[in-house]
């Protein structure tokens, strides 16, 4: 593995120069038992503070991405924005909740427990987009009952927000939106790639 490699927000290794610099600053000293205990306590406090800050950063982070669904006009062929919405990061428990909701389980009689058999990937993907859409935009778009009725009048089977997402977004658009949500959720913390994906959806 290369030195100074960064993978998913984690820095792995340091440069050779840095290692030599650190070694040159190390000196052997004898500490009393009390001094050793104090040193360990200081390190523990640093780690504790780091953990607390990491948790607070996760809770307070409100980074969102703007999604614009852009397609060619049927008459002129010029691209136009049909609608837009904002998505946020999802927690691991929210991802799991979406998956569990759309997974079929069967009971294993021999073990006496339920086992996952199959996940409805279409519903699961729609649910991720629904959950990640900021509440204000979710209410205006996916939970808009006037939109439900308008599409029902055109023969679409719309019963809820997930049905509306399936009806309004193309498969490739869903892929790109979900990839942006994954980026925001820390699976690949690269802001430039998120911006590139936003442009891809527009195009």
C-alpha positions in Angstrom: 0.0 0.0 0.0 1.4 3.4 -1.0 2.4 5.8 1.6 0.1 8.8 2.4 -2.8 6.9 0.8 -6.2 8.3 1.5 -9.1 5.8 1.4 -12.7 6.8 2.4 -11.7 9.7 4.7 -9.0 7.6 6.4 -5.3 8.6 6.0 -3.2 5.5 5.8 0.6 5.7 6.5 2.8 8.7 6.3 5.6 9.7 4.0 9.1 8.3 4.5 10.4 11.9 5.2 7.8 12.3 7.9 8.7 9.0 9.5 12.4 10.0 9.7 11.5 13.4 11.1 9.4 11.8 13.9 12.1 9.3 14.7 14.7 12.0 15.1 12.5 13.8 17.7 12.1 10.7 19.8 14.3 10.5 22.9 14.5 7.9 25.6 13.3 9.1 29.0 12.5 7.4 32.2 9.1 8.2 33.7 8.0 7.5 37.2 4.8 5.4 37.6 2.8 8.5 38.3 4.2 10.3 35.2 3.4 7.2 33.1 -0.1 7.1 34.4 -0.6 10.8 33.6 0.8 10.3 30.1 -1.6 7.5 29.4 -4.5 9.5 30.9 -3.7 12.5 28.6 -3.7 10.2 25.6 -7.0 8.7 26.7 -8.5 12.1 27.0 -7.3 13.0 23.5 -8.9 9.9 22.1 -12.1 10.5 24.1 -12.3 14.1 22.8 -11.7 12.8 19.3 -14.5 10.3 19.6 -16.9 13.0 21.0 -16.0 15.4 18.2 -16.5 12.7 15.6 -20.0 11.8 17.0 -21.0 15.5 17.1 -19.7 16.1 13.6 -21.9 13.2 12.4 -25.0 14.6 14.2 -24.5 18.2 13.2 -23.5 17.7 9.6 -26.2 19.1 7.4 -24.5 18.8 4.0 -27.0 18.4 1.2 -26.8 18.1 -2.6 -29.1 19.7 -5.0 -30.6 17.4 -7.6 -32.0 18.7 -10.9 -33.8 16.4 -13.2 -33.0 17.7 -16.7 -34.3 16.3 -19.9 -34.7 17.4 -23.5 -37.9 19.3 -24.3 -40.1 17.1 -26.5 -40.8 19.8 -29.0 -37.6 21.9 -29.1 -35.1 19.3 -28.0 -33.5 21.9 -25.7 -32.7 20.7 -22.2 -34.9 21.9 -19.4 -35.2 21.4 -15.7 -38.4 19.4 -15.0 -38.0 19.5 -11.2 -35.4 19.6 -8.5 -34.9 18.5 -4.9 -32.3 18.2 -2.2 -30.9 15.0 -0.6 -29.0 14.5 2.6 -26.8 11.9 4.1 -28.3 8.7 5.6 -27.2 6.9 8.7 -26.3 3.2 8.6 -29.5 2.4 10.5 -31.6 4.3 7.9 -30.0 2.3 5.1 -30.7 -0.9 7.1 -34.3 0.2 7.8 -34.9 0.7 4.0 -33.4 -2.7 3.1 -35.3 -4.6 5.9 -38.6 -2.9 4.8 -38.3 -4.3 1.3 -36.8 -7.7 2.1 -38.8 -10.9 2.0 -38.1 -13.3 4.9 -38.8 -17.0 5.2 -38.9 -19.0 8.4 -36.2 -21.7 8.6 -38.1 -24.5 10.5 -34.9 -26.3 11.4 -33.3 -23.2 13.0 -36.6 -21.7 14.1 -35.6 -18.2 12.8 -36.5 -15.9 9.9 -34.0 -15.7 7.1 -33.8 -13.1 4.4 -34.8 -14.5 1.0 -35.0 -11.7 -1.5 -34.9 -7.9 -1.5 -37.0 -5.9 -3.9 -34.2 -3.7 -5.2 -36.6 -1.4 -7.1 -38.5 -0.5 -3.9 -35.3 -0.4 -1.9 -33.7 2.1 -4.2 -36.8 4.3 -4.3 -37.0 4.1 -0.5 -33.4 5.3 -0.1 -34.2 8.4 -2.3 -37.4 9.0 -0.4 -35.7 8.9 3.0 -32.7 11.0 1.9 -34.9 13.7 0.3 -35.0 16.6 2.8 -38.4 16.7 4.6 -39.5 20.1 3.0 -38.9 18.8 -0.5 -40.3 15.4 0.2 -43.6 17.0 1.2 -43.7 19.1 -2.0 -42.7 16.3 -4.3 -43.0 12.7 -3.3 -45.9 13.2 -0.8 -47.8 15.6 -3.1 -51.2 14.0 -3.4 -52.1 16.4 -6.3 -49.3 14.8 -8.2 -50.5 11.3 -7.3 -53.9 12.1 -8.7 -52.5 13.7 -11.8 -50.6 10.6 -12.6 -53.4 8.3 -11.7 -55.6 10.1 -14.3 -52.9 9.0 -16.8 -53.2 5.4 -15.8 -50.2 5.2 -13.4 -50.6 3.2 -10.2 -49.6 5.7 -7.6 -50.3 4.8 -4.0 -47.5 6.5 -2.1 -44.2 8.5 -2.5 -42.2 5.5 -3.6 -44.6 4.9 -6.5 -44.1 8.5 -7.5 -40.3 8.2 -7.5 -40.5 5.0 -9.6 -42.8 6.8 -12.1 -40.8 10.0 -12.4 -37.2 8.9 -12.3 -35.4 6.9 -15.0 -33.3 3.9 -13.8 -30.0 5.8 -14.6 -31.2 8.9 -12.8 -32.0 6.8 -9.7 -28.5 5.3 -9.9 -26.9 8.8 -10.0 -29.1 10.1 -7.1 -28.3 7.1 -4.9 -24.6 7.5 -5.7 -24.7 11.1 -4.5 -26.5 10.0 -1.3 -23.8 7.4 -0.7 -21.1 10.1 -1.2 -22.9 12.4 1.3 -23.2 9.4 3.8 -19.4 8.9 3.8 -19.0 5.9 1.5 -16.7 7.9 -0.7 -16.0 11.4 0.7 -15.1 13.2 -2.5 -16.9 16.5 -3.0 -15.6 16.8 -6.6 -17.2 13.5 -7.6 -20.5 14.6 -6.0 -20.4 17.7 -8.1 -19.6 15.7 -11.2 -22.6 13.4 -10.5 -24.9 16.4 -10.1 -23.8 17.5 -13.6 -24.4 14.0 -14.9 -28.0 14.1 -13.7 -28.5 17.5 -15.4 -27.1 16.1 -18.7 
